[in-house]
């Protein structure tokens, strides 16, 4: 059965469940019935990360954030923001972000899928490709930060 009629997040959920991933729906703070994202923790990564899929309705866009386990202390956030800007200059598919409130670093990629009629298999392959690039970039970031910018 094809799932093109489902929302992007429902399609993500279907693929993740078929892969056997344990997922958690993220809901709106105002209304817990409104699903705003879906998160999971891949078990086959070198660096501990969690992945969060969200979507933008117009144009229909799939967004993935790779969240790192490390939190940047408040006194280093300006310095790390500058470092992330330098790292982003070489990125072709996404960008590193620093949440100014929480201090967590994440890597974000967005893919506009408006008008694409992807089959279930094509959508699953797209997700695999997105996750591979995002996690490999996150792992490179972790290594770069440890070697080039030690504490």
TORVEXRO-542033 format. One record per atom (N, C-alpha, C): residue number from 1; x, y, z. Coordinates in steps of 0.1 Angstrom, whole numbers. Each point is the difference from the previous one (the first is absolute). Layout:
NUM; X; Y; Z
...
***
This chain:
1; 8; -12; 0
1; -8; 12; 0
1; 9; 12; 0
2; -3; 10; -9
2; 7; 12; 0
2; -5; 10; 10
3; 8; 9; 5
3; -3; 9; 10
3; 1; 15; -4
4; -1; 3; -13
4; 2; 14; -4
4; -11; 9; 6
5; -11; -5; 3
5; -11; 9; 6
5; 2; 4; 14
6; 10; -7; 7
6; 3; 3; 14
6; 8; 13; 1
7; 0; 7; 12
7; 9; 11; 2
7; 14; -5; -1
8; 9; 9; -1
8; 14; -4; 0
8; 4; -6; 13
9; -5; 5; 11
9; 4; -6; 13
9; -6; -14; 1
10; -12; -2; -5
10; -6; -14; 1
10; 8; -9; -9
11; 5; 5; -11
11; 8; -9; -9
11; 13; -3; 7
12; 6; 10; 7
12; 13; -3; 7
12; -3; -10; 11
13; -11; 1; 7
13; -3; -9; 11
13; -2; -15; -6
14; -7; -1; -11
14; -1; -13; -7
14; 13; -6; -3
15; 9; 7; -6
15; 13; -5; -4
15; 8; -4; 13
16; 0; 9; 10
16; 8; -3; 12
16; -6; -13; 7
17; -13; -1; 1
17; -5; -12; 6
17; 3; -13; -8
18; 0; 1; -13
18; 3; -12; -8
18; 15; -4; 2
19; 8; 10; 3
19; 14; -3; 3
19; 2; -5; 14
20; -10; 1; 8
20; 1; -5; 14
20; 5; 11; 9
21; 0; 12; -4
21; 5; 11; 9
21; -11; 3; 11
22; 5; 3; 12
22; -9; 5; 10
22; -1; 15; -2
23; -12; 5; -1
23; -2; 14; -3
23; -8; 7; 11
24; 0; 13; 0
24; -8; 8; 10
24; -5; 12; -8
25; -13; 1; 0
25; -7; 12; -6
25; 3; 12; 9
26; 3; 11; -6
26; 2; 13; 6
26; -13; 8; -3
27; -6; 6; 11
27; -13; 6; -2
27; 1; 15; 4
28; -10; 7; -4
28; -1; 15; 3
28; -1; 2; 15
29; 7; 10; 5
29; -2; 3; 14
29; -14; 4; 4
30; -7; 6; -10
30; -13; 5; 3
30; -11; -11; -2
31; 3; -9; -9
31; -10; -11; -3
31; 7; -13; -2
32; 0; -9; 9
32; 7; -12; -1
32; -6; -9; -11
33; -11; 3; -6
33; -5; -7; -11
33; 6; 3; -13
34; 7; 12; -1
34; 7; 4; -12
34; 14; -5; 0
35; 3; -8; -10
35; 13; -6; -1
35; 9; 9; -8
36; 11; 4; 5
36; 9; 10; -6
36; 13; -6; -5
37; 3; -12; 5
37; 13; -7; -4
37; 0; -14; 5
38; 10; -7; -5
38; 2; -14; 5
38; 15; -2; 2
39; 3; -6; 12
39; 14; -1; 4
39; 4; -15; 1
40; 12; -3; -2
40; 5; -14; 3
40; 15; 1; 2
41; 6; -10; 7
41; 14; -1; 3
41; 6; -12; -8
42; 8; 3; -10
42; 6; -11; -8
42; 10; -7; 9
43; 0; -13; -1
43; 10; -8; 9
43; 13; -4; -8
44; 1; 4; -12
44; 12; -4; -8
44; 9; 12; -3
45; 1; 10; 9
45; 9; 11; -2
45; 11; 0; 10
46; 11; 6; -5
46; 12; 1; 9
46; -2; 10; 11
47; -6; 11; -4
47; -3; 11; 9
47; -14; 0; 5
48; -3; 1; 13
48; -14; -1; 4
48; -7; 13; -5
49; -11; -3; -8
49; -8; 10; -5
49; -15; -4; 0
50; -9; 9; -1
50; -14; -3; -3
50; -4; 8; -12
51; -9; -6; -7
51; -5; 7; -13
51; -14; 4; 2
52; -3; 12; -5
52; -13; 5; 1
52; -5; 5; -14
53; -11; -6; -4
53; -6; 4; -13
53; -12; 9; 3
54; 0; 11; -7
54; -11; 9; 0
54; -4; 4; -15
55; -10; 7; -1
55; -4; 4; -14
55; -5; 14; -1
56; 1; 6; -12
56; -6; 13; -3
56; -11; -3; -10
57; -11; 5; 1
57; -11; -3; -9
57; 1; 7; -13
58; 4; 12; -1
58; 0; 7; -13
58; 13; 7; -2
59; 9; -3; -9
59; -2; -12; -8
59; 3; -13; 8
60; -6; -11; -4
60; 2; -12; 8
60; 15; -4; 1
61; 5; 1; 13
61; 14; -2; 2
61; 2; -9; 12
62; 9; -9; -2
62; 4; -9; 11
62; 13; 5; 6
63; 0; 2; 13
63; 12; 5; 7
63; 5; -11; 10
64; 13; -1; 0
64; 6; -10; 10
64; 10; 8; 8
65; 0; -2; 13
65; 10; 6; 9
65; 7; -12; 7
66; 13; 1; 0
66; 8; -10; 7
66; 5; 7; 13
67; -5; -5; 11
67; 2; 7; 13
67; 12; -7; 7
68; 9; 7; 6
68; 12; -5; 6
68; -3; -1; 15
69; 7; -9; 6
69; -1; -3; 15
69; 6; 11; 8
70; 9; 8; -6
70; 8; 10; 7
70; -8; 13; 1
71; 2; 7; 11
71; -6; 13; 1
71; 11; 10; 2
72; -1; 12; -7
72; 10; 10; 1
72; -3; 9; 12
73; 10; 2; 9
73; -2; 9; 11
73; -3; 14; -5
74; -7; 7; 8
74; -5; 14; -4
74; 13; 9; -3
75; 10; -2; 8
75; 12; 9; -2
75; 8; -3; -13
76; -3; -11; -7
76; 7; -4; -12
76; -9; 1; -13
77; -12; 5; 2
77; -10; -1; -11
77; 4; 10; -12
78; 5; 11; 4
78; 5; 10; -11
78; 11; -6; -8
79; 10; -6; 8
79; 12; -6; -7
79; -5; -11; -9
80; -8; -9; 5
80; -5; -12; -7
80; -8; 5; -12
81; -8; 10; 1
81; -7; 6; -11
81; 9; 4; -12
82; 11; 6; 4
82; 10; 4; -11
82; 6; -12; -6
83; 3; -10; 8
83; 6; -13; -5
83; -10; -6; -10
84; -13; -1; 4
84; -10; -6; -8
84; -1; 7; -13
85; 0; 14; 0
85; 0; 7; -12
85; 11; -3; -10
86; 12; -2; 6
86; 11; -4; -9
86; -2; -14; -5
87; -5; -9; 8
87; -3; -14; -5
87; -11; 0; -11
88; -10; 9; 2
88; -11; 1; -10
88; 5; 4; -14
89; 11; 8; 0
89; 4; 5; -13
89; 4; -12; -10
90; 3; -12; 6
90; 3; -11; -9
90; -12; -10; -2
91; -11; 3; 6
91; -11; -9; -1
91; -8; 2; -13
92; -4; -11; -6
92; -7; 2; -13
92; -15; -5; 2
93; -3; -8; 10
93; -13; -6; 2
93; -8; 5; 12
94; 7; 7; 9
94; -7; 4; 12
94; 8; 10; 8
95; -3; 2; 12
95; 7; 10; 9
95; -1; -4; 14
96; 11; 3; 7
96; 1; -2; 15
96; -8; 12; 6
97; -7; -3; 11
97; -7; 10; 7
97; 3; -1; 15
98; -1; 11; 7
98; 2; 0; 14
98; -13; 6; 6
99; -7; -7; 8
99; -12; 5; 6
99; 4; 10; 11
100; -2; 13; -1
100; 5; 10; 9
100; -6; -2; 14
101; -12; -6; 1
101; -6; -2; 13
101; 5; -12; 8
102; 0; -11; -7
102; 4; -13; 7
102; 15; -2; -1
103; 7; 5; -11
103; 14; -3; -1
103; 3; -12; -8
104; -10; -7; -5
104; 2; -13; -7
104; 4; 3; -15
105; 9; -7; -5
105; 4; 1; -14
105; -7; -11; -8
106; -4; 4; -12
106; -7; -9; -9
106; 4; 3; -14
107; -2; -10; -9
107; 3; 1; -14
107; -14; -1; -7
108; -3; 10; -9
108; -13; 0; -6
108; 1; -1; -15
109; -8; -9; -6
109; -2; 0; -14
109; -14; 1; -4
110; -3; 6; -11
110; -14; 2; -5
110; -1; -5; -14
111; -11; -7; -3
111; -2; -5; -14
111; -14; 4; -4
112; -1; 8; -11
112; -14; 4; -5
112; -5; -12; -9
113; -11; -5; 4
113; -6; -11; -7
113; -13; 3; -7
114; -3; 13; 0
114; -13; 5; -6
114; 0; -6; -15
115; -11; -6; -3
115; -3; -4; -14
115; 7; -13; -4
116; 8; -6; 10
116; 6; -13; -3
116; -9; -11; 3
117; -1; -10; -8
117; -9; -11; 2
117; 8; -13; 3
118; 7; 0; 11
118; 9; -10; 4
118; -8; -13; 5
119; 4; -11; -5
119; -6; -13; 5
119; 5; -2; 14
120; -5; -10; 6
120; 4; -4; 14
120; 15; -3; 0
121; 4; -8; -10
121; 14; -4; -1
121; 9; 12; -2
122; -4; 9; -9
122; 8; 12; -3
122; 1; 9; 13
123; -11; 1; 7
123; 0; 8; 12
123; 9; -6; 10
124; 0; -13; 2
124; 8; -7; 10
124; 15; 2; -4
125; 3; -1; -13
125; 14; 2; -4
125; 4; 15; 2
126; -9; 9; -2
126; 4; 14; 2
126; 3; 2; 15
127; -8; -5; 9
127; 2; 1; 14
127; 14; -6; 4
128; 3; -12; -6
128; 13; -6; 3
128; 11; 9; -4
129; -1; 6; -12
129; 11; 9; -5
129; 1; 12; 9
130; -11; 6; 3
130; 0; 12; 9
130; 7; -3; 13
131; -4; -11; 6
131; 5; -4; 13
131; 15; -3; -1
132; 4; -7; -10
132; 15; -3; -2
132; 8; 13; -1
133; -4; 9; -8
133; 7; 12; -1
133; 0; 8; 13
134; -11; 1; 6
134; -1; 8; 12
134; 8; -6; 12
135; -1; -13; 1
135; 8; -7; 11
135; 15; 1; -3
136; 4; -3; -12
136; 14; 1; -3
136; 6; 14; 2
137; -8; 10; -4
137; 4; 14; 3
137; 1; 3; 15
138; -10; -5; 7
138; 0; 2; 15
138; 12; -7; 6
139; 4; -12; -5
139; 11; -7; 6
139; 13; 7; -4
140; 1; 6; -12
140; 12; 8; -4
140; 1; 12; 9
141; -12; 7; 3
141; 0; 12; 8
141; 5; -4; 14
142; -4; -11; 5
142; 4; -4; 14
142; 15; -2; 0
143; 6; -6; -10
143; 14; -2; -1
143; 8; 13; -2
144; -5; 9; -9
144; 6; 12; -2
144; 0; 9; 13
145; -11; 0; 7
145; -1; 8; 12
145; 10; -5; 11
146; 1; -13; 1
146; 9; -6; 10
146; 15; 2; -3
147; 4; 0; -13
147; 14; 1; -4
147; 4; 15; -2
148; -9; 8; -7
148; 4; 13; -3
148; -3; 11; 10
149; -10; -3; 8
149; -5; 10; 10
149; -2; -7; 14
150; 11; -5; 5
150; -1; -7; 13
150; -5; 9; 11
151; -6; -5; 11
151; -5; 8; 11
151; 11; 8; 7
***
